[in-house]
């Protein structure tokens, strides 16, 4: 894992420190009913490599379906920051576009994950 990165919501109330387990160029989009509406590319971060530096109390949780995945948003500005993965609850997906100094456009085209046909739904 590389150097620690900083992720913030738009208003700055929430700040995370993270060390992705993959290069940012391997971020992906997901086509599940929720992610395709959110349209944020994500990069994986091991559970022990993500720290909420500021604003834990300003995060709100959204769950649906099996309620395995836990999606977190800033209560103030509404920006999606991260989620505990349904496919691997020991990892988080973090919003590539909320990482300080990162423009997701620089990594396009990004691959898509088939969240519509998730293995847990079989």
C-alpha positions, 0 to 999 in steps of 0.5 A: 500500500502506498502513502496515506490519502485524504478524502473529504466531503464537499463541506469539509465536515467529514475527513477520512485517511486511507490507504487503498489496496489497489492503484487508483487507476483500478477504481470501478463503477458498479451497475447495481440499482444504488450505485448507478444512481450515485455514479461515483467510482470507488476504490477498495480500502481494507477495513484497517486502512481507513480512519475517520479523522473528523466528522464521524457524528456527521455521517449518516448511514443508508442500507437497502436490500440485504442490508449487508452493505453500509453506505455513508454520506455527510449529513450536511452536504450529502456527499457519499464518502465510503461504504462497507462492501457487500462482496467483502465486509472486511473492505470499504469502497471509497468515493474516488472523486472525494479523494483530495487532489484526484479527478476521476476523469483522469482515470477514465475509462473505468471498468464496471462491476456487475452489481445487478447480478451480485453473487449474494443474490443467487 
